[in-house]
Amino acid sequence: MAHLSRIGEAAAISTAAIVAAAVAVPTGASATPSITWSACTETELSGFDCAAYEVPLDHDEPRGATTTIALARRPADDPAHRIGTLFVNPGGPGGAGRGMVTRAADIASPAVLARFDLVGFDPRGIGGSDPVQCHPTEEEAAAVLDRVTGVPLTAAEISETLAARYEYTEACKANMGPLLTHMSTVNVAQDLDRLRRAVGDDKLTYLGFSYGTLLGATYVNLFPQRVRAVILDGNVDPEQRTDHRLENKFDRAGGFEIALSGFLAACDEAGAACPFAGDARVRFDALRERFRQGPVTIPGLGERTIDDFTEFIGETLYDMAEFPETAATLQLVYEVVFGQSARKITDVTFPKSSGLPSDDAYGFNSLDASLAVNCSDNPLPRNPAAYPAIADRFEAAHRTFGRAEALSEAGCANWPRITERYHGPWNKRTANTVLLLNPTFDPATRYDFALRMSRELGNARLLTLDGFGHTTRYSQCVTDWKSRYLLNGDVPPAGTRCTQDTPPFPG
């Protein structure tokens, strides 16, 4: 199956109307029922607290139909000195957030976990929150996605990919139900404000990753006076994403190319510590062009395609810890493909691309929800015939990732026209400074996006991580600043930069 899970991510009511509707929501604790917590019953959440909370399906009709938000909580370790609740969002869109409580040690320092309840929630339509579903069965969804080529090169592949994406969207329209037209980020931001009030916090403390930065940027502009401490890690460009999505996707493909170039340069610089060192850029390009010519049979691994190759490299760029093994794989595959070795390759990882985002009974909820959010938030061309030329333009500039990025949201061409979306203004002055974090070689949320976010928001400070991967990791410097900010409101001086604690190829 050729679904590229990470590479590939409408008239609107007036901004004034959206903001007015949000401001009109009561903010007093008495107007909002509190959350009722009980022990989680799901094995993977054993030992944590869980809850289900009702929010309006349409926030313009607060007394109308509702939808359920599923939450999980890790209580503060020092409840006597508890400050409040830290809400977290993993990104996506389509990412379920409840499981983040199980990874608390990777998200916040012990000092922060002592003073805050950590609450993860599945945004509307996702995971345990009335999950949306485009197809009646997983088999039917897979049958359509099997016709999608992630990097379609021939006219036949492009035609079949566009037809399959059209059919997938038509199934969403037929089967998704009432949430179909209520999945835009503006709704999730208003859900989040309800949850803030329901836990009794006067102001929001929040940490959002990747797409979670768009959610955070939307929240702070709808509710600027309700911001206590908001961290946005791995930033989107909110203005470009919501008003110029096609160019945003072009720049996103460029972000993957920048990260790839950084990976290859770091490999050469590492010398013997990187198995693929020595003209890594030239040899990578030769390998990519060979995969573009057709499938490659690799002894010990089997057949691999340009889809497999592109997704494998794209996935690697998300996490610096994978760099050494990926470099070893590239070296061994290069030797086999270009006749320098006939050995079987069994000791490295080079997976085939997969279309199953989760292990749930219906494994495509994340994909379906991602489509619903992105098509609602981000205007894209509604003429499917325009996409082949768009793919050519993307590919001409971004050879490795452009084509996949250009076609990944072609299903939005026939999505219903959505009237619920927020696309600015982004410059509301918040009660407290918003802290932005971003690596310089982030593939999915390129560093340029963070620079733009810092200029677009009305009160923000950017902390730069000189390093690799999607969102900030492997840096005690970043962790320390996050802790100081969440606990005391301290923001780093303008221009502060951190480094990662280990090199990409430690040897």
N, C-alpha and C positions, 0 to 999 in steps of 0.2 A: 504494500500500500504506500502511496506516495504523498501522504499528508505531511507538510512541513510544520511541525507543531509550534516551534518558537520563531521561525523566520517570518512567517506570515501573520500577522497580529490580524426636497424636504423643507418644506417651509417651516419656519420657527416662530413661536410666539415671541413677542418683544422681550428684550432683556429686562426692561422695567417691570413687565408683568411677572416674570419669574422671580425677580428679587422681591417684589411686593408680596407675592404669595408666600415666599419663604419667611419674610419678616413678620408676616401676619400670624405665623404659627405661635401659639402660646409658649412662653418660656418658663413659666412658673412650675415648680415641681408638682403642685397640686393638680395641674392640668394634664399631667402625663402619668399614667400608671407605672409603678415601679416594676422591675424585672423580678420574676420569681425563679430563684435558682434551686436546682436539686442535683443530686449526684448523677453524673453522666452514666448512661447504660451501655454505650457503645464501647467495645473492647479497646479500641485505639485511643479513647478518651478517658479510660479508667483512671480514677483518682482526681478528676477535675469536675467542676460544676458546669451544668448545661442548662439552657433555657430556650424557650420559643417565645417570640414577641411579635405581636400584631402591629403592623403599620398600614397606613392607607395605601391601597393600590395606586390611587391617583391623589397626590397631595393637594391638588386643587379641589378635591372633594373629600375632605378629611373625615366626614361621617359616612362615606360610601363603602364600597367593597374594600377588603383588606387582603394583605398577603403576609406570610409568616417569615420572620428572620430567625435563623438558628444561631445560637451563640454558645461559646465555651469560655470558662473563666479559670484562671489560675490566681487564687487569692494572694494578696501581699504577704510576704514572709514575716513582716513586722506590722501587724494590724494596728498596734497601738500608735504607730507613727505613720500610718497610711496617709498619703497625699490625695490619691484619687484613682482613676481608672486610665490605663494606657490602652487605647484601642489600636489594633494593628490590622493592616490589609496587605495581602501578599502580591497583589497585582493581577495581571492577566491582560484584559478583563477575562473573567471566567474562573479565577482562582478562588477556591474555597478557603476561608480564613480560620475556621474553628481549630484546625490541627496545629495552628501556630503556637497554641499554648504548650504543646508537647516539645517545642523547640525554643522554649523561653531563653535558655542559656545562650543560644546563638543570636538572640534578638536584642537582649538588654543585659546590662551588668548586674551582678548580685545586689549592688546598692540600689539600683532602680527597681529590681524585683522585690526588694524588701519593702519599698514604700508605695508600690502601685499594684492594684489588681491588673493583670494582663488579660484583655478580652479580645478574642478573635471571633469574627462573625462571617458567616457565609452571606455575601450580598444577595439581594433579591434574585430569585431564579436560579441560584447556584447551590450545589451540594445539598444541604439539608433544608434550604429555604425555598420551599415550593419549586423544585427544580424544573426548568423548562426542558422540553424534549421535542426535537424536530421530526423524529421518525417514531412510529409505533414500536419498532424493535431495533436492537443493535445491528442485527443482520441487514436490515433494510438500509440503515445509515451507512454501513460498511460497503454495501453494494454500490452506492452512489460514489462514495469516496474512492473506491477502487478505480474509478474512471478518471480521477484527478491526477494529473502529473504535476509534481511540485515545480520542476524546471522544464516546462514544455518547450521543445525546440522546433518541432515540425508543425506544419499547418494542421495536420490531423490531430496531433497532441493538443495543440492550442484550442482547436474547435471542440474536441471532446471534453477538455477541462472546463471551458466556459459553459458548455451544455450541462455538465454535471453540477457545477456550482449554481446555475440557474435552477435546476431541479431541486437541489438541496434547499435553497431559499423558499421555493414553492411549498416544500414539505413543512418548513418552519411556519409559514403563513397558515397552513392548514391545521397544524397540530399544536402550536405553542400555546394557544389559549389567550386569556386576558393579559398576560404579561408581555405579549408580543410588542405592544406599543407603549410599554411602561418600564423599559429596561435602561433608559438613558442614565448617564452618570448623575444628572441633576436629581433624579429620584433617590439614588443611593446616598447622595450627600444629605438629603432631607431625612432619609432613614437614619443616617448616622447622628443627626442632631436629635432625633427622637430618642435614640439609644443613650446619648449623652445625658439628656434630661432624666431618662429612666433609671440611670445609675446614681443620680443625685449630684452630678458634677455641674458646677456653675459655668465652667469653661472647658473646652475640649483639649485633651492631651492625646496625640495621635502620631503614629508612625506608619507611613505608607511607602511601599516599594513599587517601582516601575509604574504600571497603570495606576497604582494607588497614589501616585503623585498627582495625577489628573483629578482623582477623587478629592485629594487634599486641597488642591488649588481651587477646585469648585467650591468646596466647603468654606474656605477662608474668605472667598469673595461673596458668598451668600450670607455668611454669618461672621463678619470681620471682628465684631466685638465679643465673640464667643471663643476666641483663640487664646488658650493658655500656653501650650507648647506643641508645635506641629513640626515634625521632621519629614521631609520628602527626600527619599533616597533612590537615585536612578531616575532622573527627571525627564518628563516629556516637555515639549514646547506646547503649552496649552492653546495659545492663539493659533499656531499653525495646525495643530492636530484637529481642532474643532472647526476651523474655517478654511483650511487649505490642506485637506488630508492627502491629496495626491502628491503634492510637493513634500509633505511630511513623510510619506512613505518613501519617496525618492531619497530624502535625507537619511531616513532610517537605514535603507540599503547601504548608503554611504558610511553610516556608522559601523556596520559590520565589516566593510572593507577596511576602514581605518583600524579597527581592532585586529583584523587579520594581518595587516601589514605590521602592526606592533608585535604580534605573536611571532611572525617570521623574522623580524629584525632582532627581537630578544633571543630567538633561537640561535641566529648567527653569532650574536654577541656572546652567548654562553659557551660557544665552542664545543668542546668534548662533552659538556654536561647536557647538550641537546643532541639527540641522535640524528636529527634532520639538518644539522648545521652544515654550512657550506653552500652558498648560493641558494638559500632556502626559497627565496621568492621565485627565482627562475625555475627551480625544480617543482615547486608547488604549481605554478602556472602550467607547466608541461603535463603534470598529472591531471589537473582539472580539464585541460583540453582533450586528453585521451578519454576521459569519462564522458565528455560531451559527444564524442564520436559514436558511443554505444556502450552497452554493458561490458564489464570486465569480469572474467572468471579468475578468482584468486584461490590457489590451492590452499585447502584448509578452511577457507571462509565461504566459498561459493561465489555466486554472481552478485556483483554490486553495480549500481547505476549512478548516474549523475545526481539523482534525487538523494540516494544514500550518501554520496560523497558530500553534497552541499549541506545536508542536515547534520551530518557528523561533524563537519568543521564548525558550523554555526553553533551547535550545542557546546562544543569545546570552549568557544570564546566566552561562554557564560561563567566559567569557573576556572580560575588560574590553576587550581589543583590538578586539572586534567591535562595541562599542557605537556608534561613529560611523556605520558603514555600516548597521547595523540602524535607527538613528534616521532616516537618509536614506530607507531603504526604507519605514518606517512613514509618513513624511511624503508620499512620492509615492503610496503605496497609498491613504492617506487622501484625498488630493486626487482620485484617480480614483473611488474608491468613493462619495464624497459630492458628485460632480459639479463639482468645482472645476477639473478638468483632464481632457482627453481624450487626452493624449499617450501614446505607447507607452513602457513602462518596460523599458529594456534594460540600464541601467547600474548596477543594484543586484542583490543576491542575495536571493532569496526561494524557497528550494528546496522541492520537494514532499517530504513525509515518506518515509523509506525503511526497508524492513524488512531490509536486508542489512548486518549488522554488520561484515563483512569481505569481502575479495576472494579468500578461499580457495576451493578446489574445492567444499567444502560451507560456505557462508557463514554458517550459523546456529549454529556451535559456541559462540560467545560467548553468544548468547541461550539456548541449551540449557543451558549450564553455569550461567549466572546463575539460571535457573529451578531447577536442581537444588540449588544452594547455598542460595538464599533459602528454598525450600520445606522444606529440611532444617533450617535454622537457626531459622526464624521461624514459630511457630504462627499460622495464619490460619483464619478460619471455613471449615469443611468443607462447609457447605451452600451450593451455588451460588445458591439462591433468596434468600439474605440480601444479596447484593451490590448489587442495585438500590437498596435503602434505604440501604446504606452509601454508595453513590455520591451519593445525594441529600444526605445529611448532610455529606459532604465538600464538595460543591459549594456548599451554603448558606454555608459559612464561607470557602471558598477558590474564588472564582468562576472564575478562569482555569485553575487546575491541579488542583483537587480531584477532579473526575470521572475524569480520566486516571489519577491516582495511586490512586484507590480500586479501580480495576478491573485495574491492570497486573499484579497477581499472583493474579488469580482462578483461574488454573490450579493453584494450590497446593491448591485445595479437594479435588481427587482425587489428590494426590500420595501415595505410600506413607507410612505412619507410620514415622518415622525414630527410632531409638533412640540414634544417635550424634550428640549435639549438646552444646555447652557453653553454659550460661546462668547462669554465676556460680559462686562469688562473684567479684567484680571488685576486691576491696580488698586483695589480697595485697601485702605490703610488699616491693618489689623491691630488689635489691642496689644499684641506682643509680636516680636520678630519671628518669622518662619525660618527654620534652619534647613538649608538644602545641602545634600551630600551627593557627590558624583565622582566615579573614577574617570581618569582621562582616556582610558581605552575601553569604555563600556560599549559593547556592540549594539544593544537594543535601544539604549537611551544615551546617545552620543553626548560627549561633553558639551558640544555646542548647544544642545537642548537645555542643559543646566544653566549655561550663561544666559540664554534667552529667558528662561523661567525667572532667573534672579532679576532681570531687567523688567519683566512684565508684572511681577507681583509688587504690591505697594510697599511692602516692608519685609524684606528677605535678606538673608546672609548666606553666601555659598562657601562651604568648606570643601576644598578640592582634595581628592585622593589621587596621587600620582601612581597609577597602577592599572591592573587588569580586572576583568570580570564584570558581570552585570550586577549593579549595586555594590556598595562598599563592604569589603571583607578583608580579613587578614591584616588588620591595622589597629593596634592598641591606641594609637593616637586618635583615630576616629571614634573608637569606643569611649575613650575618656571624654571627648567633647560632647558626645551624645548624652552621657551621664550627667555632666555638668549642666547641660541645657535642660534636660528633663527635670532634674532635681531643683536647680536654682535659677534657671532662666539665663544662664551665662551663654553668650554667643562668642565665637572666636573672632579675633580682629579681622578686618577686611583683608583678603588676600592670603589667609592662612592655608597652608598646604600640609598634607600628611603623606607618609609613604607606607607601603606594605611591609610587613615584618619579615617576609621571606621573599627571595627572588623567584621569578617564574620557573626557572630551571635550576633547582638547588644542587644538582649533581650528586 
